[in-house]
Amino acid sequence: MTLLLLVIVLIIVVFLAAIAVYISIMAHLEQVATGPEGLVDSIGRALTKINSQGGEIFIKGERWKAVSSKNINKGTRVKVKALLDEMRLDVEEEI
């Protein structure tokens, strides 16, 4: 009886350890969700007209400087394509 109980406990411990390893691997594979890098592919709104010279967007509760290869009007929904430097985002009109 005690041997059976020991085997059952061992199986449960191994199962829980496998779940913990799986969760930690999945966390490492997940895309960055904080900081400027986490803004890529996010949707925001143009606060000013945006063009190659620049403009401003509002995204995730913050104002950011942005540039775009095409003219984007104020109030338009935009999608972040890339982080150009620590303070500027490359955006496109969100379709």
N, C-alpha and C positions, 0 to 999 in steps of 0.2 A: 504494500500500500504506500509506504513512504517513498519507494523508488518511483512509482507512478506519479506521485505528487511532485517529486523532484524533476522528472522529465517534463511535466506540464509547465512548471515554473520556468524551466530552462527554455522551452519553446516560446513562452510568452516574452521572456527577456530578449531573446534573439529577434523575435518579431518586432518588438518596440525599438530595438537598436537599428534594425533595417529601416524602419520608418524615419527615425532621426537622421540617418545617413541620407536617405532620399530627400528629405526636406532641406537639409543643408546644401546638397548638390543643386537642387532647384533654385535656392536662394542665390547661389553664386552665378547661375546661368541667367538670372533675371536682368533685364535692362535697367540701367541707372534711372532712378526716379527722382533724385534730388539734385540741386545745383543746376547750373546752366546746361550741362549735358543732358539732364532730364527733360529739357524743354523741346528737344527735337521730336518732330511729329505731333506736337501739341497744337491745339487750336486756340487762337486769341482774336482780338479785335483791333483794327487800326484806329489809333487815337488821332492821328494826323494823316495827311497824304504821305504815301511812302513811294520812293523811287530809288534810283541808284545813288542819289545824294544822301538819302536817309529819311527817317521818320520815326514815329513812336508807336508801339503797340502795347496793349494791356493783356497780360497772360498770367494765369495762376495767381491772381491778386497782386501783380507787380507791373510796373512800367518798364519797358525795355526799348533800347534803340534798335532799329531794324532797317534793313535795306532790301531792295527788290530789283530784279532786272527789268520788271514791267511796272508801270504806274498802277498804284493801288489807292483807291479813294478812301477818305475818312469813313469809319463805321463799317468797313468791309471785314468779313471774317477772313482771317489769315492762318496759314499753317507754317510752322517753323520747319525749314528744310535743313538748316545747319547752323552751328555756332561758329561765327567768324573769328571772334576773339572773346575775351572775358565779358565784354559789355555790348556786343552787337550780334544780332541774329539775322540770318538770311531767310526771308519769308516769301511765300507765294500766296496768291488768292486761293482761298479754300473753296473747292467746288463740291 
